[in-house]
Amino acid sequence: MPPASPSLASYVEQWNPSPRTADDPLPPGPVAALSAVLDLPGPAATAGGPVPPLWHWLYFLHRPAQRELGADGHPLHGHFLPPLPERQRMFAGGRCDIRQPLRLGEPAERISSLGTVTARHGRTGELLFVTQRNEFRQQGRTCVIEEQDIVYRSGRGSGAHVSPVPDHSRRPAAKASWQIPLRPDAPLLFRFSALTANTHRIHYDEVYARDEEGYPGLVVHGPLLALLMLELVRRNAPRRQVRSLSYRLRRPLFAGEHLLASGDSAGDRADLRIGTHREARHATAEVTFA
């Protein structure tokens, strides 16, 4: 009988990366570029204006050398990447406290630190949940505090059992007062990958996504789903300032599927979701207003 594999917790017992600080001038270009990807009539913000919630993901990006990427496209090494063998990474969700919006075109500072690290057993095996905390400052003031929940597994997934291809002709139905339909295609996913420095091949290499990781097609980015849910607020309640938000990514979506971002607002909060004909809640978010 082969010996049992070490638990994921054993790999991170001594892992305690120190905080890291980074700077970014927050130029208007990335906001204008994402606005074009989302087919907005103009930039969502201009110099001096507030950066929309979560659009800070376009900044403070890490672009490793090509030789530093693994077979899946992810960086082989990173300050906040846990030392797991054959590490696989999935974005699970997060939270954001917005004390005051970041201002576009003003230098900003990000202080990143390690939060909680927890090993759990799921239906697909052992998983390691890592929370990274990011604090964003401008002019000496803390503006945004963010936590991101990342899930890791050890060992490569198998493409032997490919998930069924979804019916791309079917559209989701919803009765919510706020709605944004979208049918993400390969060019959109490629452009979003470039804007966020996301080199994971499941978003732009369909053969790899299918044969190596068992997906039926290109996978829509979790951060894109979160941003689309927040677009419901920006477009339908533009005068209301988001005070806090939380989001959870539950089930993957694939290029070519019709998705619908929908939500409702009552009082000082809004409940948001992303659905397809297959699943009503691929992603969910809750927003509170100032």
C-alpha positions in Angstrom: 0.0 0.0 0.0 1.6 3.3 -1.0 2.3 5.8 1.8 -0.3 8.6 2.3 0.4 11.9 0.7 1.4 14.7 3.1 -1.5 17.0 4.1 -1.6 20.4 2.5 -1.3 22.0 5.9 2.1 20.4 6.4 3.5 22.3 3.4 2.6 25.7 4.9 3.4 25.2 8.6 6.5 27.4 8.4 5.2 29.6 5.5 4.6 33.2 6.7 5.4 35.7 4.0 6.0 39.3 5.2 3.9 42.2 4.1 4.7 43.8 0.7 4.2 47.4 -0.5 3.7 48.5 -4.1 3.0 51.8 -5.8 1.0 52.7 -8.9 0.1 56.1 -10.4 -3.4 54.8 -11.5 -3.2 56.2 -15.0 -6.6 56.5 -16.9 -5.6 54.1 -19.7 -6.6 50.8 -18.1 -10.0 52.1 -17.0 -10.6 53.4 -20.6 -9.5 50.0 -21.9 -11.9 48.0 -19.7 -14.7 50.4 -20.5 -14.1 49.5 -24.2 -14.2 45.8 -23.5 -17.5 46.2 -21.7 -18.9 48.3 -24.7 -19.5 51.4 -22.5 -20.1 54.7 -24.4 -17.1 56.2 -22.8 -14.6 55.7 -19.9 -16.1 54.7 -16.6 -13.9 57.3 -15.0 -11.5 60.0 -16.0 -8.5 61.6 -14.3 -9.5 62.9 -10.8 -12.7 60.9 -10.8 -13.5 57.9 -8.5 -12.3 54.5 -9.6 -15.4 52.2 -9.7 -15.5 49.5 -7.1 -13.1 46.6 -7.9 -11.6 48.4 -10.9 -8.4 48.7 -8.9 -7.8 45.1 -10.2 -6.5 46.8 -13.3 -3.5 48.2 -11.3 -0.6 47.0 -9.2 -0.2 44.1 -11.6 2.7 41.6 -11.5 4.1 40.5 -14.9 6.7 37.8 -14.4 9.3 36.8 -17.1 8.1 34.2 -19.5 10.5 31.6 -18.1 8.8 32.0 -14.7 5.5 30.7 -15.9 4.3 27.1 -15.3 2.6 24.8 -17.8 -0.8 26.2 -16.8 0.4 29.7 -17.4 0.4 30.7 -13.7 3.6 32.0 -12.2 5.8 29.3 -10.7 6.8 31.4 -7.8 5.3 34.4 -5.9 5.6 36.0 -2.5 2.0 35.1 -1.5 1.8 31.7 -3.4 1.9 28.8 -1.0 4.7 26.3 -1.5 2.6 23.4 -2.7 3.8 20.8 -5.2 2.0 21.1 -8.6 0.0 24.0 -7.3 -3.4 24.8 -8.9 -5.1 28.1 -8.1 -8.8 29.1 -8.1 -10.3 32.5 -7.2 -13.2 31.9 -4.7 -14.4 35.3 -3.7 -13.7 38.2 -1.4 -14.7 41.3 0.5 -14.1 45.0 0.1 -14.5 48.0 2.5 -14.5 51.3 0.7 -13.9 54.2 3.1 -13.5 56.5 0.2 -13.1 55.8 -3.5 -9.6 55.8 -5.0 -9.0 58.7 -7.4 -7.9 58.0 -10.9 -4.6 59.6 -11.9 -3.4 60.1 -8.3 -0.5 58.0 -7.0 -1.6 55.1 -4.7 0.1 52.7 -2.4 -0.9 49.1 -1.8 0.2 47.2 1.4 -0.4 43.4 0.9 -0.3 40.9 3.8 -1.2 37.3 4.4 -4.5 36.6 6.2 -5.8 33.2 7.2 -4.6 29.9 5.8 -6.9 26.9 6.3 -6.8 23.4 4.9 -10.2 21.7 4.3 -11.5 18.5 2.7 -14.0 19.0 -0.2 -15.7 16.6 -2.6 -12.7 16.8 -4.9 -10.0 16.3 -2.2 -8.0 18.4 0.1 -8.0 22.2 -0.5 -6.0 25.0 1.0 -7.9 28.3 1.5 -5.6 31.4 1.6 -6.8 34.9 2.3 -4.7 37.9 1.1 -5.4 41.3 2.6 -4.7 44.5 0.5 -4.9 48.0 1.9 -4.9 50.9 -0.6 -3.9 54.4 0.4 -3.8 57.8 -1.3 -2.4 61.0 0.1 -1.6 59.1 3.4 -5.2 58.0 3.9 -6.6 54.5 3.8 -9.2 54.4 1.1 -9.9 50.7 0.4 -9.4 47.5 2.4 -9.8 44.3 0.5 -9.6 40.6 1.2 -9.3 38.0 -1.5 -10.0 34.3 -0.9 -7.9 32.0 -3.1 -8.3 28.2 -3.1 -5.4 25.9 -3.9 -5.0 22.2 -4.6 -2.0 20.1 -5.1 -1.6 18.0 -8.3 -2.8 18.4 -11.8 -6.5 18.0 -12.7 -7.3 15.3 -15.3 -8.8 16.1 -18.7 -10.0 12.5 -19.0 -13.6 13.4 -18.1 -14.5 16.5 -19.9 -17.7 18.3 -18.7 -20.6 18.3 -21.1 -20.7 21.3 -23.6 -23.4 23.7 -22.5 -26.2 24.6 -24.9 -25.0 28.0 -26.1 -28.4 28.8 -27.7 -30.3 29.0 -24.4 -30.7 32.3 -22.5 -31.3 32.7 -18.7 -34.5 34.2 -17.4 -34.8 36.7 -14.6 -37.3 39.1 -13.1 -34.9 41.4 -11.3 -35.2 45.2 -11.8 -31.4 45.4 -12.7 -30.2 43.4 -15.6 -27.1 43.2 -17.9 -26.9 40.4 -20.5 -23.6 39.3 -21.8 -22.3 36.6 -24.1 -18.5 36.5 -23.5 -16.5 35.2 -26.4 -12.8 34.4 -26.9 -11.7 37.9 -27.9 -13.3 39.4 -24.8 -11.7 36.9 -22.5 -8.3 37.4 -24.2 -8.6 41.2 -23.7 -9.6 40.8 -20.1 -6.7 38.5 -19.5 -4.3 41.1 -20.9 -5.8 43.9 -18.9 -5.4 42.0 -15.6 -2.1 40.2 -16.4 -3.9 36.9 -16.0 -1.9 34.2 -17.8 -3.9 31.2 -16.8 -4.4 29.2 -20.0 -8.0 28.1 -19.3 -9.1 31.6 -20.3 -7.5 31.7 -23.8 -6.2 28.2 -24.8 -9.3 26.1 -25.5 -7.3 22.9 -26.2 -5.5 23.2 -22.9 -8.7 24.0 -21.0 -10.4 20.9 -22.4 -7.6 18.3 -22.6 -5.7 19.2 -19.5 -8.2 20.6 -17.0 -11.4 19.0 -18.2 -13.5 22.0 -19.1 -15.8 22.0 -22.1 -14.4 25.4 -23.3 -12.7 28.6 -22.3 -13.5 29.6 -18.7 -14.9 33.0 -18.0 -12.8 34.8 -15.4 -14.2 35.0 -11.9 -13.0 38.6 -11.5 -14.9 39.5 -14.7 -18.1 38.1 -13.1 -17.6 40.1 -10.0 -17.0 43.3 -12.0 -20.1 42.7 -14.1 -22.2 42.4 -10.9 -20.8 45.7 -9.7 -21.6 47.2 -13.1 -25.3 46.7 -12.1 -24.8 49.2 -9.3 -22.7 51.7 -11.3 -25.2 51.8 -14.2 -28.5 51.7 -12.2 -27.6 53.6 -9.0 -24.8 56.0 -10.2 -25.3 58.5 -7.4 -25.0 55.9 -4.6 -21.6 55.3 -3.0 -20.7 51.7 -2.3 -19.6 51.3 1.3 -18.8 47.6 1.3 -19.2 44.5 -0.8 -18.7 40.8 -0.7 -18.8 38.3 -3.6 -18.6 34.6 -4.0 -17.8 32.6 -7.2 -19.7 29.3 -7.1 -19.8 27.6 -10.6 -17.7 28.2 -13.7 -19.2 29.7 -16.9 -17.8 29.2 -20.4 -17.2 31.3 -23.5 -20.3 31.4 -25.8 -22.8 31.0 -23.0 -25.5 33.6 -22.5 -25.2 35.0 -19.0 -27.3 37.5 -17.1 -26.1 39.7 -14.3 -29.2 40.7 -12.3 -30.0 42.2 -9.0 -32.4 44.2 -6.8 -31.9 47.0 -4.3 -33.8 47.7 -1.1 -32.8 50.3 1.5 -29.1 50.5 2.0 -28.2 47.3 0.2 -28.3 45.4 -3.1 -28.3 41.7 -3.8 -26.6 40.7 -7.1 -26.1 37.5 -9.1 -24.8 36.0 -12.3 -27.0 33.3 -13.9 -27.3 31.1 -17.0 -30.0 28.6 -18.1 -27.9 26.0 -16.3 -27.5 27.7 -12.9 -29.3 30.7 -11.3 -26.3 31.6 -9.2 -22.9 31.1 -10.7 -21.7 34.1 -8.7 -23.4 36.2 -6.0 -22.6 39.5 -4.4 -23.9 41.7 -1.6 -23.4 45.5 -1.6 -24.1 48.1 1.1 -24.3 51.8 0.4 -23.0 54.7 2.4 
